[in-house]
Amino acid sequence: AVYGSDAIAGVVNIVTRQDIQGVDVLAQHGQFGEGDGQTRRFELTLGGRGESIHALLSASYAEQEAVYS
């Protein structure tokens, strides 16, 4: 068997936020100097609390186009 960097793939995303109230929006766009590898990222987080409940809703979208060599 052959083991290498392509044998292991995964993402770990740990977000530690407390007591979010309101809306948090993130939009990001970029590309390499050669004009390829465009990336787009969007995130939306909504949070609120009442007397006996805390609520958090988070959604994200990411896309990256091919990078040519």
PDB file of N, CA, C and O in Angstrom, chain B, residues numbered from 101:
ATOM      1  N   ALA B 101       0.836  -1.189   0.000  1.00  0.00           N
ATOM      2  CA  ALA B 101       0.000   0.000   0.000  1.00  0.00           C
ATOM      3  C   ALA B 101       0.874   1.243   0.000  1.00  0.00           C
ATOM      4  O   ALA B 101       1.961   1.264   0.578  1.00  0.00           O
ATOM      5  N   VAL B 102       0.383   2.255  -0.649  1.00  0.00           N
ATOM      6  CA  VAL B 102       1.102   3.517  -0.721  1.00  0.00           C
ATOM      7  C   VAL B 102       0.370   4.528   0.145  1.00  0.00           C
ATOM      8  O   VAL B 102      -0.839   4.714   0.009  1.00  0.00           O
ATOM      9  N   TYR B 103       1.098   5.173   1.026  1.00  0.00           N
ATOM     10  CA  TYR B 103       0.515   6.186   1.897  1.00  0.00           C
ATOM     11  C   TYR B 103       1.160   7.528   1.585  1.00  0.00           C
ATOM     12  O   TYR B 103       2.366   7.609   1.351  1.00  0.00           O
ATOM     13  N   GLY B 104       0.359   8.564   1.583  1.00  0.00           N
ATOM     14  CA  GLY B 104       0.862   9.908   1.324  1.00  0.00           C
ATOM     15  C   GLY B 104      -0.181  10.922   1.712  1.00  0.00           C
ATOM     16  O   GLY B 104      -1.183  10.605   2.353  1.00  0.00           O
ATOM     17  N   SER B 105       0.074  12.137   1.313  1.00  0.00           N
ATOM     18  CA  SER B 105      -0.850  13.207   1.694  1.00  0.00           C
ATOM     19  C   SER B 105      -2.217  13.035   1.049  1.00  0.00           C
ATOM     20  O   SER B 105      -3.221  13.505   1.586  1.00  0.00           O
ATOM     21  N   ASP B 106      -2.264  12.357  -0.112  1.00  0.00           N
ATOM     22  CA  ASP B 106      -3.567  12.147  -0.749  1.00  0.00           C
ATOM     23  C   ASP B 106      -4.344  11.003  -0.100  1.00  0.00           C
ATOM     24  O   ASP B 106      -5.515  10.798  -0.419  1.00  0.00           O
ATOM     25  N   ALA B 107      -3.712  10.259   0.803  1.00  0.00           N
ATOM     26  CA  ALA B 107      -4.400   9.170   1.479  1.00  0.00           C
ATOM     27  C   ALA B 107      -5.232   9.674   2.660  1.00  0.00           C
ATOM     28  O   ALA B 107      -6.111   8.968   3.156  1.00  0.00           O
ATOM     29  N   ILE B 108      -4.949  10.890   3.101  1.00  0.00           N
ATOM     30  CA  ILE B 108      -5.661  11.438   4.251  1.00  0.00           C
ATOM     31  C   ILE B 108      -6.315  12.744   3.825  1.00  0.00           C
ATOM     32  O   ILE B 108      -5.638  13.661   3.362  1.00  0.00           O
ATOM     33  N   ALA B 109      -7.613  12.827   3.980  1.00  0.00           N
ATOM     34  CA  ALA B 109      -8.328  14.058   3.641  1.00  0.00           C
ATOM     35  C   ALA B 109      -9.419  14.285   4.674  1.00  0.00           C
ATOM     36  O   ALA B 109     -10.074  13.346   5.127  1.00  0.00           O
ATOM     37  N   GLY B 110      -9.601  15.535   5.034  1.00  0.00           N
ATOM     38  CA  GLY B 110     -10.657  15.845   5.984  1.00  0.00           C
ATOM     39  C   GLY B 110     -10.588  17.293   6.406  1.00  0.00           C
ATOM     40  O   GLY B 110      -9.609  17.994   6.149  1.00  0.00           O
ATOM     41  N   VAL B 111     -11.637  17.719   7.051  1.00  0.00           N
ATOM     42  CA  VAL B 111     -11.726  19.088   7.535  1.00  0.00           C
ATOM     43  C   VAL B 111     -12.196  19.065   8.973  1.00  0.00           C
ATOM     44  O   VAL B 111     -13.142  18.358   9.320  1.00  0.00           O
ATOM     45  N   VAL B 112     -11.539  19.831   9.794  1.00  0.00           N
ATOM     46  CA  VAL B 112     -11.969  20.005  11.173  1.00  0.00           C
ATOM     47  C   VAL B 112     -12.224  21.482  11.368  1.00  0.00           C
ATOM     48  O   VAL B 112     -11.325  22.301  11.179  1.00  0.00           O
ATOM     49  N   ASN B 113     -13.429  21.825  11.741  1.00  0.00           N
ATOM     50  CA  ASN B 113     -13.809  23.215  11.934  1.00  0.00           C
ATOM     51  C   ASN B 113     -14.416  23.357  13.321  1.00  0.00           C
ATOM     52  O   ASN B 113     -15.531  22.900  13.575  1.00  0.00           O
ATOM     53  N   ILE B 114     -13.676  23.991  14.205  1.00  0.00           N
ATOM     54  CA  ILE B 114     -14.152  24.173  15.573  1.00  0.00           C
ATOM     55  C   ILE B 114     -14.372  25.667  15.791  1.00  0.00           C
ATOM     56  O   ILE B 114     -13.444  26.468  15.685  1.00  0.00           O
ATOM     57  N   VAL B 115     -15.596  26.018  16.091  1.00  0.00           N
ATOM     58  CA  VAL B 115     -15.948  27.414  16.345  1.00  0.00           C
ATOM     59  C   VAL B 115     -16.417  27.516  17.780  1.00  0.00           C
ATOM     60  O   VAL B 115     -17.362  26.834  18.175  1.00  0.00           O
ATOM     61  N   THR B 116     -15.775  28.349  18.554  1.00  0.00           N
ATOM     62  CA  THR B 116     -16.181  28.519  19.951  1.00  0.00           C
ATOM     63  C   THR B 116     -16.664  29.954  20.137  1.00  0.00           C
ATOM     64  O   THR B 116     -15.873  30.868  20.374  1.00  0.00           O
ATOM     65  N   ARG B 117     -17.943  30.127  20.026  1.00  0.00           N
ATOM     66  CA  ARG B 117     -18.575  31.422  20.243  1.00  0.00           C
ATOM     67  C   ARG B 117     -19.617  31.253  21.330  1.00  0.00           C
ATOM     68  O   ARG B 117     -20.236  30.197  21.461  1.00  0.00           O
ATOM     69  N   GLN B 118     -19.798  32.286  22.090  1.00  0.00           N
ATOM     70  CA  GLN B 118     -20.807  32.229  23.137  1.00  0.00           C
ATOM     71  C   GLN B 118     -21.664  33.486  23.080  1.00  0.00           C
ATOM     72  O   GLN B 118     -21.168  34.585  22.832  1.00  0.00           O
ATOM     73  N   ASP B 119     -22.938  33.305  23.313  1.00  0.00           N
ATOM     74  CA  ASP B 119     -23.879  34.408  23.469  1.00  0.00           C
ATOM     75  C   ASP B 119     -23.921  35.345  22.260  1.00  0.00           C
ATOM     76  O   ASP B 119     -23.759  36.556  22.406  1.00  0.00           O
ATOM     77  N   ILE B 120     -24.136  34.792  21.083  1.00  0.00           N
ATOM     78  CA  ILE B 120     -24.258  35.607  19.877  1.00  0.00           C
ATOM     79  C   ILE B 120     -25.687  36.112  19.766  1.00  0.00           C
ATOM     80  O   ILE B 120     -26.643  35.343  19.863  1.00  0.00           O
ATOM     81  N   GLN B 121     -25.814  37.397  19.563  1.00  0.00           N
ATOM     82  CA  GLN B 121     -27.128  38.002  19.364  1.00  0.00           C
ATOM     83  C   GLN B 121     -27.049  38.877  18.128  1.00  0.00           C
ATOM     84  O   GLN B 121     -26.211  39.776  18.054  1.00  0.00           O
ATOM     85  N   GLY B 122     -27.906  38.625  17.165  1.00  0.00           N
ATOM     86  CA  GLY B 122     -27.917  39.421  15.941  1.00  0.00           C
ATOM     87  C   GLY B 122     -27.488  38.602  14.746  1.00  0.00           C
ATOM     88  O   GLY B 122     -27.672  37.385  14.708  1.00  0.00           O
ATOM     89  N   VAL B 123     -26.908  39.290  13.758  1.00  0.00           N
ATOM     90  CA  VAL B 123     -26.535  38.676  12.485  1.00  0.00           C
ATOM     91  C   VAL B 123     -25.062  38.930  12.210  1.00  0.00           C
ATOM     92  O   VAL B 123     -24.556  40.030  12.430  1.00  0.00           O
ATOM     93  N   ASP B 124     -24.386  37.906  11.730  1.00  0.00           N
ATOM     94  CA  ASP B 124     -22.990  38.014  11.314  1.00  0.00           C
ATOM     95  C   ASP B 124     -22.905  37.493   9.884  1.00  0.00           C
ATOM     96  O   ASP B 124     -23.275  36.348   9.625  1.00  0.00           O
ATOM     97  N   VAL B 125     -22.422  38.317   8.948  1.00  0.00           N
ATOM     98  CA  VAL B 125     -22.349  37.951   7.536  1.00  0.00           C
ATOM     99  C   VAL B 125     -20.897  38.076   7.073  1.00  0.00           C
ATOM    100  O   VAL B 125     -20.211  39.043   7.401  1.00  0.00           O
ATOM    101  N   LEU B 126     -20.439  37.083   6.304  1.00  0.00           N
ATOM    102  CA  LEU B 126     -19.097  37.101   5.735  1.00  0.00           C
ATOM    103  C   LEU B 126     -19.191  36.764   4.255  1.00  0.00           C
ATOM    104  O   LEU B 126     -19.860  35.801   3.881  1.00  0.00           O
ATOM    105  N   ALA B 127     -18.530  37.542   3.415  1.00  0.00           N
ATOM    106  CA  ALA B 127     -18.430  37.255   1.982  1.00  0.00           C
ATOM    107  C   ALA B 127     -16.969  37.452   1.585  1.00  0.00           C
ATOM    108  O   ALA B 127     -16.357  38.463   1.927  1.00  0.00           O
ATOM    109  N   GLN B 128     -16.416  36.477   0.862  1.00  0.00           N
ATOM    110  CA  GLN B 128     -15.012  36.533   0.474  1.00  0.00           C
ATOM    111  C   GLN B 128     -14.868  36.041  -0.952  1.00  0.00           C
ATOM    112  O   GLN B 128     -15.511  35.068  -1.344  1.00  0.00           O
ATOM    113  N   HIS B 129     -14.018  36.714  -1.738  1.00  0.00           N
ATOM    114  CA  HIS B 129     -13.736  36.307  -3.114  1.00  0.00           C
ATOM    115  C   HIS B 129     -12.254  36.535  -3.374  1.00  0.00           C
ATOM    116  O   HIS B 129     -11.686  37.528  -2.920  1.00  0.00           O
ATOM    117  N   GLY B 130     -11.631  35.618  -4.102  1.00  0.00           N
ATOM    118  CA  GLY B 130     -10.215  35.774  -4.427  1.00  0.00           C
ATOM    119  C   GLY B 130      -9.823  34.883  -5.585  1.00  0.00           C
ATOM    120  O   GLY B 130     -10.576  34.000  -5.996  1.00  0.00           O
ATOM    121  N   GLN B 131      -8.621  35.130  -6.108  1.00  0.00           N
ATOM    122  CA  GLN B 131      -8.072  34.275  -7.162  1.00  0.00           C
ATOM    123  C   GLN B 131      -6.562  34.432  -7.176  1.00  0.00           C
ATOM    124  O   GLN B 131      -6.018  35.368  -6.591  1.00  0.00           O
ATOM    125  N   PHE B 132      -5.897  33.514  -7.845  1.00  0.00           N
ATOM    126  CA  PHE B 132      -4.449  33.569  -7.976  1.00  0.00           C
ATOM    127  C   PHE B 132      -4.059  34.617  -9.007  1.00  0.00           C
ATOM    128  O   PHE B 132      -4.892  35.043  -9.807  1.00  0.00           O
ATOM    129  N   GLY B 133      -2.806  35.031  -8.993  1.00  0.00           N
ATOM    130  CA  GLY B 133      -2.309  36.046  -9.918  1.00  0.00           C
ATOM    131  C   GLY B 133      -2.383  35.629 -11.368  1.00  0.00           C
ATOM    132  O   GLY B 133      -2.411  36.483 -12.254  1.00  0.00           O
ATOM    133  N   GLU B 134      -2.417  34.346 -11.629  1.00  0.00           N
ATOM    134  CA  GLU B 134      -2.490  33.845 -13.001  1.00  0.00           C
ATOM    135  C   GLU B 134      -3.916  33.842 -13.542  1.00  0.00           C
ATOM    136  O   GLU B 134      -4.132  33.515 -14.709  1.00  0.00           O
ATOM    137  N   GLY B 135      -4.880  34.198 -12.721  1.00  0.00           N
ATOM    138  CA  GLY B 135      -6.270  34.268 -13.161  1.00  0.00           C
ATOM    139  C   GLY B 135      -7.061  32.994 -12.961  1.00  0.00           C
ATOM    140  O   GLY B 135      -8.225  32.937 -13.356  1.00  0.00           O
ATOM    141  N   ASP B 136      -6.472  31.964 -12.360  1.00  0.00           N
ATOM    142  CA  ASP B 136      -7.215  30.727 -12.115  1.00  0.00           C
ATOM    143  C   ASP B 136      -7.408  30.547 -10.616  1.00  0.00           C
ATOM    144  O   ASP B 136      -6.939  31.359  -9.819  1.00  0.00           O
ATOM    145  N   GLY B 137      -8.089  29.494 -10.246  1.00  0.00           N
ATOM    146  CA  GLY B 137      -8.287  29.173  -8.834  1.00  0.00           C
ATOM    147  C   GLY B 137      -9.169  30.151  -8.086  1.00  0.00           C
ATOM    148  O   GLY B 137      -8.919  30.435  -6.914  1.00  0.00           O
ATOM    149  N   GLN B 138     -10.188  30.667  -8.733  1.00  0.00           N
ATOM    150  CA  GLN B 138     -11.097  31.586  -8.042  1.00  0.00           C
ATOM    151  C   GLN B 138     -11.774  30.894  -6.869  1.00  0.00           C
ATOM    152  O   GLN B 138     -12.205  29.745  -6.970  1.00  0.00           O
ATOM    153  N   THR B 139     -11.860  31.607  -5.765  1.00  0.00           N
ATOM    154  CA  THR B 139     -12.527  31.073  -4.581  1.00  0.00           C
ATOM    155  C   THR B 139     -13.637  32.024  -4.162  1.00  0.00           C
ATOM    156  O   THR B 139     -13.517  33.244  -4.281  1.00  0.00           O
ATOM    157  N   ARG B 140     -14.718  31.436  -3.668  1.00  0.00           N
ATOM    158  CA  ARG B 140     -15.848  32.191  -3.143  1.00  0.00           C
ATOM    159  C   ARG B 140     -16.278  31.547  -1.836  1.00  0.00           C
ATOM    160  O   ARG B 140     -16.335  30.323  -1.718  1.00  0.00           O
ATOM    161  N   ARG B 141     -16.578  32.388  -0.862  1.00  0.00           N
ATOM    162  CA  ARG B 141     -17.001  31.875   0.438  1.00  0.00           C
ATOM    163  C   ARG B 141     -18.043  32.821   1.026  1.00  0.00           C
ATOM    164  O   ARG B 141     -17.863  34.038   1.030  1.00  0.00           O
ATOM    165  N   PHE B 142     -19.120  32.249   1.516  1.00  0.00           N
ATOM    166  CA  PHE B 142     -20.198  33.011   2.126  1.00  0.00           C
ATOM    167  C   PHE B 142     -20.588  32.335   3.438  1.00  0.00           C
ATOM    168  O   PHE B 142     -20.696  31.111   3.503  1.00  0.00           O
ATOM    169  N   GLU B 143     -20.794  33.126   4.466  1.00  0.00           N
ATOM    170  CA  GLU B 143     -21.236  32.601   5.753  1.00  0.00           C
ATOM    171  C   GLU B 143     -22.298  33.523   6.340  1.00  0.00           C
ATOM    172  O   GLU B 143     -22.230  34.745   6.202  1.00  0.00           O
ATOM    173  N   LEU B 144     -23.276  32.916   6.995  1.00  0.00           N
ATOM    174  CA  LEU B 144     -24.340  33.654   7.659  1.00  0.00           C
ATOM    175  C   LEU B 144     -24.584  33.003   9.009  1.00  0.00           C
ATOM    176  O   LEU B 144     -24.793  31.793   9.098  1.00  0.00           O
ATOM    177  N   THR B 145     -24.556  33.811  10.057  1.00  0.00           N
ATOM    178  CA  THR B 145     -24.814  33.318  11.405  1.00  0.00           C
ATOM    179  C   THR B 145     -25.876  34.205  12.050  1.00  0.00           C
ATOM    180  O   THR B 145     -25.759  35.430  12.053  1.00  0.00           O
ATOM    181  N   LEU B 146     -26.902  33.574  12.589  1.00  0.00           N
ATOM    182  CA  LEU B 146     -27.983  34.271  13.293  1.00  0.00           C
ATOM    183  C   LEU B 146     -28.039  33.740  14.716  1.00  0.00           C
ATOM    184  O   LEU B 146     -27.969  32.531  14.937  1.00  0.00           O
ATOM    185  N   GLY B 147     -28.163  34.631  15.666  1.00  0.00           N
ATOM    186  CA  GLY B 147     -28.234  34.191  17.049  1.00  0.00           C
ATOM    187  C   GLY B 147     -29.161  35.057  17.865  1.00  0.00           C
ATOM    188  O   GLY B 147     -29.364  36.233  17.560  1.00  0.00           O
ATOM    189  N   GLY B 148     -29.714  34.479  18.887  1.00  0.00           N
ATOM    190  CA  GLY B 148     -30.593  35.221  19.775  1.00  0.00           C
ATOM    191  C   GLY B 148     -30.859  34.432  21.033  1.00  0.00           C
ATOM    192  O   GLY B 148     -30.520  33.253  21.136  1.00  0.00           O
ATOM    193  N   ARG B 149     -31.465  35.098  21.978  1.00  0.00           N
ATOM    194  CA  ARG B 149     -31.805  34.411  23.224  1.00  0.00           C
ATOM    195  C   ARG B 149     -33.038  35.030  23.839  1.00  0.00           C
ATOM    196  O   ARG B 149     -33.361  36.200  23.632  1.00  0.00           O
ATOM    197  N   GLY B 150     -33.698  34.208  24.588  1.00  0.00           N
ATOM    198  CA  GLY B 150     -34.856  34.640  25.352  1.00  0.00           C
ATOM    199  C   GLY B 150     -34.603  34.376  26.819  1.00  0.00           C
ATOM    200  O   GLY B 150     -33.456  34.229  27.241  1.00  0.00           O
ATOM    201  N   GLU B 151     -35.661  34.315  27.592  1.00  0.00           N
ATOM    202  CA  GLU B 151     -35.509  34.087  29.024  1.00  0.00           C
ATOM    203  C   GLU B 151     -34.997  32.688  29.335  1.00  0.00           C
ATOM    204  O   GLU B 151     -34.238  32.498  30.285  1.00  0.00           O
ATOM    205  N   SER B 152     -35.414  31.707  28.534  1.00  0.00           N
ATOM    206  CA  SER B 152     -35.023  30.331  28.852  1.00  0.00           C
ATOM    207  C   SER B 152     -34.446  29.578  27.658  1.00  0.00           C
ATOM    208  O   SER B 152     -34.294  28.358  27.722  1.00  0.00           O
ATOM    209  N   ILE B 153     -34.120  30.280  26.566  1.00  0.00           N
ATOM    210  CA  ILE B 153     -33.601  29.583  25.386  1.00  0.00           C
ATOM    211  C   ILE B 153     -32.543  30.434  24.684  1.00  0.00           C
ATOM    212  O   ILE B 153     -32.638  31.659  24.623  1.00  0.00           O
ATOM    213  N   HIS B 154     -31.553  29.753  24.168  1.00  0.00           N
ATOM    214  CA  HIS B 154     -30.552  30.372  23.307  1.00  0.00           C
ATOM    215  C   HIS B 154     -30.627  29.647  21.972  1.00  0.00           C
ATOM    216  O   HIS B 154     -30.748  28.422  21.939  1.00  0.00           O
ATOM    217  N   ALA B 155     -30.556  30.391  20.868  1.00  0.00           N
ATOM    218  CA  ALA B 155     -30.650  29.765  19.548  1.00  0.00           C
ATOM    219  C   ALA B 155     -29.529  30.293  18.653  1.00  0.00           C
ATOM    220  O   ALA B 155     -29.166  31.467  18.725  1.00  0.00           O
ATOM    221  N   LEU B 156     -28.994  29.423  17.820  1.00  0.00           N
ATOM    222  CA  LEU B 156     -27.937  29.780  16.890  1.00  0.00           C
ATOM    223  C   LEU B 156     -28.162  29.013  15.593  1.00  0.00           C
ATOM    224  O   LEU B 156     -28.359  27.798  15.606  1.00  0.00           O
ATOM    225  N   LEU B 157     -28.130  29.729  14.482  1.00  0.00           N
ATOM    226  CA  LEU B 157     -28.241  29.117  13.168  1.00  0.00           C
ATOM    227  C   LEU B 157     -27.067  29.615  12.345  1.00  0.00           C
ATOM    228  O   LEU B 157     -26.840  30.821  12.249  1.00  0.00           O
ATOM    229  N   SER B 158     -26.322  28.697  11.755  1.00  0.00           N
ATOM    230  CA  SER B 158     -25.161  29.070  10.960  1.00  0.00           C
ATOM    231  C   SER B 158     -25.170  28.276   9.664  1.00  0.00           C
ATOM    232  O   SER B 158     -25.422  27.071   9.660  1.00  0.00           O
ATOM    233  N   ALA B 159     -24.887  28.975   8.552  1.00  0.00           N
ATOM    234  CA  ALA B 159     -24.822  28.327   7.243  1.00  0.00           C
ATOM    235  C   ALA B 159     -23.605  28.871   6.508  1.00  0.00           C
ATOM    236  O   ALA B 159     -23.269  30.049   6.632  1.00  0.00           O
ATOM    237  N   SER B 160     -22.946  28.005   5.739  1.00  0.00           N
ATOM    238  CA  SER B 160     -21.784  28.452   4.971  1.00  0.00           C
ATOM    239  C   SER B 160     -21.749  27.741   3.627  1.00  0.00           C
ATOM    240  O   SER B 160     -22.273  26.639   3.467  1.00  0.00           O
ATOM    241  N   TYR B 161     -21.109  28.412   2.657  1.00  0.00           N
ATOM    242  CA  TYR B 161     -20.956  27.879   1.310  1.00  0.00           C
ATOM    243  C   TYR B 161     -19.559  28.261   0.827  1.00  0.00           C
ATOM    244  O   TYR B 161     -19.148  29.412   0.973  1.00  0.00           O
ATOM    245  N   ALA B 162     -18.833  27.314   0.259  1.00  0.00           N
ATOM    246  CA  ALA B 162     -17.497  27.577  -0.268  1.00  0.00           C
ATOM    247  C   ALA B 162     -17.340  26.881  -1.605  1.00  0.00           C
ATOM    248  O   ALA B 162     -17.848  25.779  -1.813  1.00  0.00           O
ATOM    249  N   GLU B 163     -16.627  27.543  -2.512  1.00  0.00           N
ATOM    250  CA  GLU B 163     -16.405  26.996  -3.858  1.00  0.00           C
ATOM    251  C   GLU B 163     -15.012  27.432  -4.324  1.00  0.00           C
ATOM    252  O   GLU B 163     -14.632  28.589  -4.147  1.00  0.00           O
ATOM    253  N   GLN B 164     -14.258  26.513  -4.915  1.00  0.00           N
ATOM    254  CA  GLN B 164     -12.951  26.846  -5.479  1.00  0.00           C
ATOM    255  C   GLN B 164     -12.833  26.197  -6.847  1.00  0.00           C
ATOM    256  O   GLN B 164     -13.073  25.001  -7.009  1.00  0.00           O
ATOM    257  N   GLU B 165     -12.459  27.012  -7.830  1.00  0.00           N
ATOM    258  CA  GLU B 165     -12.273  26.511  -9.183  1.00  0.00           C
ATOM    259  C   GLU B 165     -10.884  25.882  -9.325  1.00  0.00           C
ATOM    260  O   GLU B 165     -10.042  26.002  -8.435  1.00  0.00           O
ATOM    261  N   ALA B 166     -10.667  25.231 -10.421  1.00  0.00           N
ATOM    262  CA  ALA B 166      -9.419  24.508 -10.664  1.00  0.00           C
ATOM    263  C   ALA B 166      -8.220  25.447 -10.748  1.00  0.00           C
ATOM    264  O   ALA B 166      -8.334  26.606 -11.149  1.00  0.00           O
ATOM    265  N   VAL B 167      -7.061  24.904 -10.354  1.00  0.00           N
ATOM    266  CA  VAL B 167      -5.781  25.605 -10.485  1.00  0.00           C
ATOM    267  C   VAL B 167      -4.953  24.820 -11.502  1.00  0.00           C
ATOM    268  O   VAL B 167      -4.704  23.629 -11.320  1.00  0.00           O
ATOM    269  N   TYR B 168      -4.535  25.484 -12.557  1.00  0.00           N
ATOM    270  CA  TYR B 168      -3.789  24.816 -13.629  1.00  0.00           C
ATOM    271  C   TYR B 168      -2.296  25.088 -13.483  1.00  0.00           C
ATOM    272  O   TYR B 168      -1.881  26.167 -13.060  1.00  0.00           O
ATOM    273  N   SER B 169      -1.503  24.089 -13.840  1.00  0.00           N
ATOM    274  CA  SER B 169      -0.055  24.269 -13.767  1.00  0.00           C
ATOM    275  C   SER B 169       0.570  24.167 -15.136  1.00  0.00           C
ATOM    276  O   SER B 169       1.787  24.293 -15.271  1.00  0.00           O
TER     277      SER B 169
END
